Amino acid sequence: MLDSKAILETTVKAADGKRAENIVALDMEKVSLLADYFVIMNADSKRQVDAIADEIIEQNEKNGVEIHHVEGQRAAEWVLIDLGDVVVNVFQTDQRKFYNLEKLWSEADVVEIEQWVEA
């Protein structure tokens, strides 16, 4: 069983591999009991949002991570993937700006993920 940091790493690498933009990981430990990490990212098209979500699910399943719930994949405007200790939000760019989750969770610390993302 992977710990939440390993699930976060798998998720970030999978998203980056499908060219997700502006990937942000928030450490929710002090802010919420829902999850250890919240991950937020965006892409410009429904097709790309869907591809990113599929890759995140596939890579985590390969590592034996239980996918608790996936919501919004049909519309592919905001896909929520519940990996237990890691909750992933894949937005279309305008939807991300509209919901502004970073502001909602502004008390959470940002996790350094640069080492998992190709420059």
KENUVEX-859995 format. One record per residue (C-alpha): residue number from 1; x, y, z; residue in one letter. Coordinates in steps of 0.05 Angstrom, whole numbers. Each point is the difference from the previous one (the first is absolute). Example, Ala and Ser with C-alpha at 12.3 -4.5 7.8 and 13.67 -1.06 7.14 Angstrom:
# residues 2
- k, xx, yy, zz, r
- 1, 246, -90, 156, A
- 2, 27, 69, -13, S
END
This chain:
# residues 119
- k, xx, yy, zz, r
- 1, 0, 0, 0, M
- 2, 29, 67, -22, L
- 3, 2, 58, 49, D
- 4, -33, 65, -19, S
- 5, 65, 33, -22, K
- 6, 14, -57, -49, A
- 7, -72, 6, -27, I
- 8, 12, 74, -8, L
- 9, 64, -12, -39, E
- 10, -33, -51, -46, T
- 11, -57, 49, -12, T
- 12, 44, 59, -16, V
- 13, 45, -40, -47, K
- 14, -61, -29, -36, A
- 15, -31, 68, -8, A
- 16, 65, 32, -24, D
- 17, 9, -57, -50, G
- 18, -66, 20, -32, K
- 19, 19, 74, 1, R
- 20, -44, 24, 56, A
- 21, 12, 74, 14, E
- 22, 12, 37, 65, N
- 23, 2, -61, 45, I
- 24, -7, 21, 73, V
- 25, 1, -48, 59, A
- 26, -26, 24, 67, L
- 27, 17, -31, 67, D
- 28, -68, -6, 33, M
- 29, 24, -29, 66, E
- 30, -12, 63, 42, K
- 31, -61, 23, -40, V
- 32, -46, -59, -13, S
- 33, -14, -70, 22, L
- 34, -22, -20, -70, L
- 35, 68, -16, -28, A
- 36, 75, 8, 9, D
- 37, 9, 34, -67, Y
- 38, -43, 38, -50, F
- 39, 27, 3, -70, V
- 40, -25, 52, -50, I
- 41, 17, 6, -73, M
- 42, -30, 22, -66, N
- 43, 0, -12, -75, A
- 44, -30, 39, -58, D
- 45, -46, -53, -31, S
- 46, -50, -52, 24, K
- 47, 40, -53, -37, R
- 48, 64, 18, 37, Q
- 49, -36, 4, 68, V
- 50, -27, -70, -14, D
- 51, 68, -27, -21, A
- 52, 33, 28, 63, I
- 53, -54, -30, 45, A
- 54, 7, -67, -35, D
- 55, 75, -1, 8, E
- 56, -4, 19, 74, I
- 57, -50, -57, 12, I
- 58, 40, -50, -41, E
- 59, 68, 15, 33, Q
- 60, -30, -3, 70, N
- 61, -37, -65, -14, E
- 62, 66, -30, -26, K
- 63, 30, 16, 68, N
- 64, -58, -33, 37, G
- 65, -33, 64, 22, V
- 66, -75, -5, 10, E
- 67, -39, 51, -41, I
- 68, -56, 18, 49, H
- 69, -41, 44, -47, H
- 70, 4, 37, -66, V
- 71, -48, 56, -15, E
- 72, -11, 44, -61, G
- 73, 39, -41, -51, Q
- 74, -56, -1, -50, R
- 75, -5, 76, -4, A
- 76, 76, 7, 8, A
- 77, -4, 72, 25, E
- 78, 19, -17, 72, W
- 79, 20, -71, 16, V
- 80, 6, -18, 73, L
- 81, 40, -63, 16, I
- 82, -2, -26, 71, D
- 83, 61, -42, 16, L
- 84, -14, -1, 74, G
- 85, 56, 41, 31, D
- 86, 9, 39, -65, V
- 87, -56, 37, -35, V
- 88, 13, 22, -71, V
- 89, -36, 56, -38, N
- 90, 11, 3, -75, V
- 91, -32, 63, -29, F
- 92, -10, 31, -67, Q
- 93, 37, 67, 5, T
- 94, -62, 46, 6, D
- 95, -33, -47, 51, Q
- 96, 63, 3, 43, R
- 97, 0, 76, -1, K
- 98, -74, 1, 17, F
- 99, 3, -48, 60, Y
- 100, 68, 26, 24, N
- 101, 13, -58, 49, L
- 102, 69, 27, 18, E
- 103, -34, 61, 31, K
- 104, -51, -44, 36, L
- 105, 57, -41, 31, W
- 106, 49, 58, 7, S
- 107, 18, -21, 71, E
- 108, 31, -65, -26, A
- 109, 75, -3, -13, D
- 110, 22, -10, -72, V
- 111, 40, -64, -10, V
- 112, 64, 3, -40, E
- 113, -11, -44, -61, I
- 114, 51, 29, -48, E
- 115, 44, -63, 5, Q
- 116, -58, -41, -31, W
- 117, -16, 48, -57, V
- 118, 41, 6, -64, E
- 119, 21, 72, -13, A
END
